[in-house]
Amino acid sequence: MFVTYKLSEKSFKNLRKKGVSDVALNDLTELENRVFPNSYIFLSRVRKLPQAEEIMKNEADLL
């Protein structure tokens, strides 16, 4: 069984509802069309974004 991580439109909607800023969501669009083989790689890439601190407050909604 393969598990991959990819941001979906639903992920963006959930983050927007949680109050994540448009600036942070724009940062995440950089990763929108990428597929990551595991959560560690996905989250390490998210942590490199300029608005990572704000985004990681909602880590549960990312995974």
Beta strands, then each sheet from edge to edge (+ up, - down):
end
